[in-house]
Amino acid sequence: MAGDDDAPYMPRPSTLSGNAEAIKADIDRQIAAAQPKHALASKTVWLNILAVAAALGGAFGVDLGLTPETQGTLAVAIVAVVNIILRFTTTKGVKVR
């Protein structure tokens, strides 16, 4: 048919419906990611709570068989590396109240 080449492309309805579902699912994911979580649900907060506990343990003489300087240096390095990893994997904010 001669006029078929000039007609604009119209996707099938199932393609439109599938695309709309994908867009809706993406928007739902973005909305869920925007909702902050409770602070105690945060891995970063728990890591830092453990870091404080380790620092207090070191201050009160918990001996891991290392010199205090080495123990402190390792603790700071480990916490820093894990914090960097968690920063890149974080998807939600934290709510305080």
C-alpha positions as CSV (number, residue, x, y, z in Angstrom):
1,M,0.0,0.0,0.0
2,A,1.4,3.3,-1.0
3,G,0.3,5.4,2.0
4,D,1.7,3.0,4.6
5,D,5.3,4.3,4.3
6,D,4.2,7.8,5.3
7,A,2.3,6.8,8.4
8,P,4.0,7.6,11.7
9,Y,5.2,4.7,13.8
10,M,2.7,3.7,16.4
11,P,3.9,1.1,19.0
12,R,1.6,-1.7,19.9
13,P,-0.5,-1.1,22.9
14,S,1.3,-3.9,24.9
15,T,4.6,-2.0,24.3
16,L,3.1,1.2,25.7
17,S,1.6,-0.7,28.7
18,G,4.9,-2.4,29.5
19,N,6.8,0.8,29.2
20,A,4.3,2.6,31.5
21,E,4.7,-0.2,34.1
22,A,8.5,0.1,33.9
23,I,8.3,3.8,34.4
24,K,5.9,3.4,37.3
25,A,8.2,0.8,38.9
26,D,11.2,3.2,38.5
27,I,9.2,6.0,40.1
28,D,8.1,3.8,43.0
29,R,11.8,2.8,43.6
30,Q,12.9,6.4,43.6
31,I,10.1,7.4,46.1
32,A,11.0,4.5,48.4
33,A,14.7,5.5,48.2
34,A,13.8,9.1,49.1
35,Q,12.1,8.0,52.3
36,P,14.5,8.2,55.2
37,K,15.0,5.2,57.5
38,H,15.4,5.1,61.2
39,A,18.9,5.7,62.4
40,L,19.1,2.2,64.0
41,A,18.4,0.6,60.6
42,S,21.6,2.2,59.2
43,K,24.7,0.1,58.8
44,T,26.8,3.2,58.9
45,V,25.4,4.2,62.3
46,W,26.0,0.7,63.7
47,L,29.6,0.7,62.4
48,N,30.3,3.9,64.2
49,I,28.6,2.6,67.4
50,L,31.0,-0.3,67.2
51,A,33.9,2.0,66.6
52,V,33.0,4.0,69.7
53,A,32.8,0.8,71.7
54,A,36.2,-0.3,70.4
55,A,37.7,3.0,71.3
56,L,36.3,2.9,74.8
57,G,37.6,-0.7,75.2
58,G,41.0,0.5,74.2
59,A,40.8,3.4,76.6
60,F,39.9,1.0,79.4
61,G,42.8,-1.4,78.7
62,V,41.3,-4.1,76.4
63,D,44.4,-5.9,75.2
64,L,44.3,-7.5,71.7
65,G,48.0,-8.4,71.8
66,L,49.0,-5.3,69.8
67,T,50.6,-2.1,70.9
68,P,48.1,0.6,71.7
69,E,49.4,2.7,68.7
70,T,49.0,-0.2,66.3
71,Q,45.6,-1.1,67.7
72,G,44.4,2.5,67.3
73,T,45.8,2.8,63.8
74,L,44.2,-0.4,62.6
75,A,40.9,0.6,64.1
76,V,40.9,4.0,62.4
77,A,41.9,2.5,59.1
78,I,39.3,-0.3,59.2
79,V,36.5,2.1,60.1
80,A,37.5,4.6,57.4
81,V,37.5,2.0,54.7
82,V,34.2,0.5,55.7
83,N,32.7,4.0,56.0
84,I,33.8,4.7,52.4
85,I,32.2,1.5,51.2
86,L,29.0,2.2,53.0
87,R,28.9,5.7,51.6
88,F,28.9,4.4,48.1
89,T,26.2,1.8,48.8
90,T,23.9,4.1,50.7
91,T,20.5,4.6,49.1
92,K,18.5,6.2,51.8
93,G,18.9,9.0,54.3
94,V,18.5,8.7,58.0
95,K,15.8,10.3,60.1
96,V,16.5,11.3,63.6
97,R,12.9,11.4,64.9
